Amino acid sequence: MRRRTLSYLGDHKMEGALVLSEEIERCFAELQAEARFMACYEKYALDFDEEGYPVIRECSDLTFQSEDLRSIFAGCKSVCVLASTLGIEFERYSKRVMSMDMSHGVVLDAAASAYLEGMTDAYEADLALGAHTIRFAPGYGDLDLSYNAVLLRAINADKRIGISHTGGGLFLPQKSMLGLIGIGGEDGFTADRCKNCRKRDDCGFRKAGRTCYQRDEDTK
Amino acid sequence: MSNNGKDKLRERLNRDLLLFDGGMGTQLQNAGLKAGQIPEELNITNPDLITDVHRRYLEAGADFITLNTFGCNRLKMADARFSVSEMISAAIENARRAQKICNREEDSYIVLDVGPIGTMLKPLGTLPFDEACEIIAEQITAAGDKVDAILFETMTDVYEVKAGILTAREHTDVPVFTTMTFDESGRTLTGTNVETFVNIVESLGVDMLGVNCSLGPKELEPIIEDLLQYAHIPVMAQPNAGLPNFRHGETVYELTPDAFAADLIPFMENGLAACGGCCGTTPDFIKELYAHRPGSVKPRQNPYITKVSSPTRTVRFDGHVIVCGERLNPTGKKKMQKALLENRLDEVIAEGIRQEDAGAEVLDVNVGLPGIDEAKMMEKLVPMLQEVISLPLQLDSSSAEALEKACRIYNGRPLINSVNAKPAVMEAVLPIVKKYGGVVIALTLEEEIPLLAEERVALAKRIIDRAGQEGIRREDVIVDCLTLTASAQQKEVAETLKAVRTVREMGHQTVLGVSNVSFGLPYRALLNRTFLSMAIDAGLTLPIMNPLDTQMMGCVDAANLLLNYDKDSTCYINKYANATDAGVSTTDAVNSGAGSAGNGGSAGNAAGAEATAFDLSYIIRRGMKNEASAATAKALESTDAMTLINDVMIPTLDQVGRDYENGKIFLPQLIQAAETTKIAFEVVQETFTASDDKKGPVIICTVEGDIHDIGKNIVKVVLESYGYDMIDLGKDVKVDEVVEACKKIGPKAIGLSALMTTTVVNMQKTIDALHAAGISVPVFVGGAVLTQEIADEIGADYYAADAMGTVRLLDGIIV
């Protein structure tokens, strides 16, 4: 989570590890105290239409018009839709920090994103999904952001863990995420995972020889 | 429903234990409803199915039929094939058919079910409060008088619940029930605990409140116990059929009907007025409850304590001394006046946070100032304060219109400041207090302040009686016996204290604006704290004072210990374990004026002494914010202001900017340096006489629909550090608001920020509207998804990639 925090601050090469380490530790202590990590998921059988796009029949034939998902989910039998959040109270806390101490606020914001990612990784690992793909989220690659609204409704994330969205597809609370994990097949997306990504040519992760979907080795 | 029917239902609520039905969603899923399908459409496409579910619940013994209208609002039904009104009408028809089939038209009740709207209200979300009310009004109007009650359920945000209750009260007089969902922590997902929920919704005048969904009956025990302990009105519970388990990819509830009933029976016998089931429960569960229900509701006698609430905190007037922070009031405070007039509300909010951190339990909010539309400003400022401050607010205005707007937008149960004994004022203010469920401060004056204590007490009684006629409890009136100025009315100071003592003996809470006592006299802090101690002894429970004055706070902390409210002296010891007499005496010099902030003396002095060891350039580079003021003042002793800006501050900042761009330092350090320079700038500015020392003004905001404001805030602070006069309109700013602000302020440039592709559209709309209004000020745009190409496409004049880029850009276009 520490490495990821530095990445989110734009420091993909980890050069600030030393000078910021104390402040980042302080942020994680605040996250332990103020954030309320919650997650929920649903599993659905996966089907494919005649062009090979993945379809969830149980969700009124929800079809994913995405080249990325077509290759990632190729051969998968089912899909896990997983949502997670740090809760709305943390939102209030971080806004308060931001209004009194902005420099600390931006580190806390980056740490919160990393914390959410790390906690969600751990939650996903506990599900013991067996052979599965990476967790892929609307808004990445060519998977449209508008799937967020449909999928949140399908898994009832509002009622279960309090994630809603604005008309524009933004999550509320802002520190929330939703991902799709293909189950029962090999990850067919091995060639160039970034090829459909809008940020491809201007990506700090890639410039530092890393990727945004890479898991952290440090799970602390 | 006839008036007779409504009254009868209300009467039954306190007498007979009534049963709700169980889960609807589970029943529909069992009948083949798919995830993502719209259940409310079934009211029209499969009325027999819905009627049959109602029939089975009625046959099981339910008294209430909850309509299949949980998500039937225009937001959630955007993709539905029928209108909200059509689906609600069909739902009512289905319920009526079921009543007829069961021959229960006379002794069962149809309840309009209203679930969460589906998005979050401002300020944490984007839905305006009044729009939430409109959405709910559509549902209520569609049902009209064809339902016997309205149930707001499964909501997790008490603000949405408030919108629901107010709207129901404005459109109908059928009974209103409200349940929220709570988790094991005893709070809703937005952080409201049971006591706070009860305090807010009870004051808004619901007929029954309770808990639904969330957990099984066993896990809900502490929640139900709290509800029964705090509420003074009927309480209901609709638990799930235990905790959900996942089997073979499906969510299943495994509690049996008899186990479910066994867990609820003790509560049915001890005060619940109604119960039923939520997710996973079936007619068998209701049948089991029916078999065990006691004939009547056990009466409860909970004591009534005056309480005010924010969404996450409730302050009880249990006798302890409660500090109300006085500093959000422009009277006599030039900085606050300037902040309000120039719309620099972040400075006002920071003052609020400082008071909360200093130990205030309530904050007074007053924006009365010539040139300010008080009602509008209250509507704007109150949500902004509540976004970051968890304390209940005291809404303070002499304008009934401003009070009404503030009470409406306020999230929670407010303290209202104030009403007095003038008949016209009572007539204008007390209905607002009643409608919005406030606690009100009663000023003991009519045309003027009576000199004698007895006269003030008589006025207090008159206001309390008049409030009673309006339906306001006597406990919800807090009496202000009015502090007079010792310099002008020395002998009347004792009359105030005498009146406080009498009012307190009558059982009322009391409030005083403490520092009024010392106007016009030297060493005001000494008089203030002495008067505070005397007033507390006389029975003052709510001093309105400066919580940043450490001496006065010390008096309050000591009083709460000595009066046995600070149990085992815990708070006192935590706060003062390391305090010494020497430390206390240092602050006297600092706090010589009533309005001055006590800096905790020794720490402030130490910082000042240390600052002389570093030069300003070093302090900026290292982001040593605490040392910036003293170092700047020191530098100004030997350097003139312009030289300091041009030869020290700007070059240092430039160096910091280059270091950031070259990866030698990182974003937090850049911001720290900028914030430090901003403080230095404020000190330098005090030496200027003209106001043309700043560059700008520059308007900046995040566009409508977008609530991400970190990037915008960073750009703002960096520009401020370079001496730009920044007017920040905030986030999710409506197109018209930007145009209006530009017309009013006449900026040199306008900066718009958007983070998502979906909100770039609103950026374009804003630019179009500015052009349409004939505003030709340069517009620069920025945000994660913006590029030069997009900026060109949407008609922006400039693209700013980051904070340092924006500085270079503005230095080029603003001369």
Interface residues (C-beta under 8 A of the other chain):
Chain A: L9 G10 D11 K13 E15 G16 V19 L20 E23 M38 E42 K43 Y44 E58 C59 S60 L62 S78 G87 I88 E89 E91 R92 K95 R96 M98 S99 M100 D101 M102 S103 H104 G105 V106 V107 D109 L145 V150 R153 A154 I155 D158 K159 I161 G162 S164 H165 T166 G167 G168 G169 L170 L172 P173 Q174 R198
Chain B: K34 A35 G36 Q37 P116 G118 T119 M120 L124 G125 T126 T154 T156 T181 L189 T190 G191 C213 G249 T251 T312 D346 I349 A350 I353 E387 V388 I389 S390 G623 G663 I665 F666 L667 P668 Q669 I671 Q672 E675 G705 D706 I707 H708 I710 N713 I714 V717 M756 T757 T758 T759 V785
